[in-house]
Amino acid sequence: MRDSNVPFEFKGDASEQTYAQKTWKVLTVEDDLNYQQALLNSFNAISLDNNESLEVLTANSVSEASSVLSRHKDIAIVFLDVVMEEDDSGLRLVNTIRHVLGNNDIRIVLLTGQPSFAPEPQVMQSLDIDEYWNKSDMTVDKLKSIVSSHLRTYQYISQISNAKQGLQLVLDAARSINSKHDIRAFSHAVLDEIGKILHLSKGGGVLCVGNEKHVDKHPKVLTSVGCYRGLDGKELSTDVLSEEAQQSYILARDKKEHVFSEHYSVFYFDTADVDVSYYITIVKSDVPIDEHNVFLLKVFSENVSTGFSNIALMNRLTELAYTDITLNMPNRNWLQREIDNMNKYEQAETQLVVFEILQFDEKSFRFGHDFCKKTHLKMRENILHTLAPYHPRIAVFKSDSLGVLVSSHAFEDESIVDSLKRQSFEIDGVRQFLDVRILVMQLIAFEEHSAEQIFNLAESTLNEENTQRAELLYYTLDNTKAITRRYELMQELRTAIRNKELQVALQPKVNLTTNKVIGFEALARWQRDDRTFVRPDEFIELAETAGLISELDKLIFDKIMQTIKQFAEQGVSLPIAFNASTFDLLADDYFVEVAARIEEYGISPSLLELEVTETQAIFNYEKINTCLCRFAGLGIKISIDDFGTGYSSLAHISEIPAQIIKIDRCFVTDIQESKSNQHIIEMIMLLAEKFGFEVTAEGIETEAEHNWLIEAGCNIGQGYYYAKPMFYDDALQWLKGWSN
């Protein structure tokens, strides 16, 4: 018997599937044909509840998958290999599904055989990826659990999506009908729209008018289409109707209500409040009418009862689709429609302003839903009053924020901002103060973006850590350009790492009293094809976001090994310090690779110094400390970088196997004038003496700073006062000159 907890098994052809009332489509996108066959075999072994079955579609590349997705609109789940033709092939296909094909219903499960390519949580969230699994962890039972769970999710989401589309279809139908003022044009529009709801390709319909005072007379046909064509102007006698249609028609007329049978929809409308007429609409469907269509037809019928009442009912549907019922104001759907319907001139003259209530979750928890509702309404009142000269249109953006479309000139007056970022009003006789964060987005900056994309950018901007304390944020065309540059750089960086194009710059460390060079710090440098350099903080952050930081660190370490080897050939034996990300430090394979590289190059570990920031050292302390002990066990020195800038525990610092602490440059700058910086450095020196640390000062740029640090007892320093970071050839030349 097969063990269900082991990975997929390869086996013979699966037996023929039995007939199922419901067939779910699943797509597997995988360029490893063996693994894909294993998936197919495992899918065949899955039995679903309720007499359901799977139809498995396959693709072996992004292009094949795009073709399959375009042909099959009802795929429920896609199992997608992250790395195929290129490292980001899988993520690009996800972007195609969500943003190009606009499919938000399909459930996406990423698979990988290379855990280092795991996407960041932000990427998972922004691309709406449901799960991420290593191929080696995937078992048949796990696969069945994933499939069952996501089929239920897909079913619920599809039902909601269909209901939304149906509601929108009914809404659009009502608009089309109410534009007709002639009764014949009106009745023809009614039949056309019912046909659209039922997706009629055959069948037909007839709309008749009768008199409530003369029920014994047959109603007169106003409009006829399809199989009833040619009856216009004639009386509707029952002999032109089938037995099923006759029964439904008589029941609807006698009970004055709508009747739905297997193939017929019969609507009864009266205008008793206006006249004595009644209207009978009979529509024949070529396929059985399901429950969903019956629901839509009932909603539709409420919109066509009379020309006048239709307008009121249409407005009600509009309210349901585009209004926040709780607050009785337009909702995010309305805001999206307004932006999407703008022309370029309107965009140029309009801003989207998001007012976010700070600490909203806490307020909701402490004071309850009713209090928050009153808070929203009071804030809405304040915004409308303050921005009245700029014609604001306001809607609910999220549970904690309102979105306002307003003139692009609205915030030129700073007093307006001041009055809105801290608001005051009474609720239940108590004065309340509300702190609000304001995001201003110029719509002219988003000419090529949909409203939903604009909303996503707004949310990501508000969620960015470096904006959390800002009271007023402006998102302009420059921000859009920055995002575009960021994306382009990310693609270039991926290529640069793959082609090993990044370089190592060396900054010397000097004994302050003897001026002797005692080592170097290795710094990553990236020069683009146009000869410009990208700032390290920029491309390192990009590497972390793109999941490339491990590859970057390994590349730089390899470059350092080559540099040490080159120095040795010139008779130079100086240690070089290098940095490693927290992700690497917590990964077993990084230590293994470093040890292997040291052995491969035949380099003494004493020529290496691993620098970790103070924050890194304390974050996940137990695991990080264990890792650092392994590196120290090889003979690599450990130093704590940026010391004094974090929030470390002295107890932990004392237990980390570090020999060196580095004073951050922010404490060295202006050290002659800054008493606080002097006191901090003096305390660091005392701490170092207490625990036996060597001390290195970073960022020394002047002779005065050099001399002050010597007086303070600091022995080692680095900075522009001695040399800027240099590539190997320049560093070797500088080293010879410095020695002389």
Secondary structure by P-SEA (a helix, b strand, c coil): cccccccccccccccccccccbbbbbbbbccaaaaaaaaaaaaaacccccccccbbbbbccaaaaaaaaaaccccccccccccccccaaaaaaaaaaccccccccbbbbbbbccccccccaaaaaaaccccccccccccaaaaaaaaaaaaaaaaaaaaaaaaaaaaaaaaaaaaaaaacccaaaaaaaaaaaaaaaaccccccbbbbbbbcccccbbbbbcccccccccccccccccccccaaaaaaaaaaaaacbbbbcccbbbbbbbccccccbbbbbbbbbcccccaaaaaaaaaaaaacccaaaaaaaaaaaaaaaccccccccccaaaaaaaaaaccaaaaaabbbbbbbbcaaaaaaaaccaaaaaaaaaaaaaaaaaaacccccccccccccbbbbbccccccccaaaaaaccbbbbbcccbbbbbbbbbbbbcccccccccaaaaaaaaaaaaacccccccccccccaaaaaaaaaaaaaaaaaaaaaaaccbbbbbbbbbccccccccbbbbbbbbbccccccccaaaaaaaaaaacaaaaaaaaaaaaaaaaaaaaaaacbbbbbbbbbcccccccaaaaaaaaaaaaaaccccccbbbbbcccccccaaaaaaaaaaaaaaacbbbbbcccccccccaaaaaaccccbbbccccccccccccaaaaaaaaaaaaaaaaabbbbbbcccccaaaaaaaaaacccccccccccccccaaaaaaaaaaaac
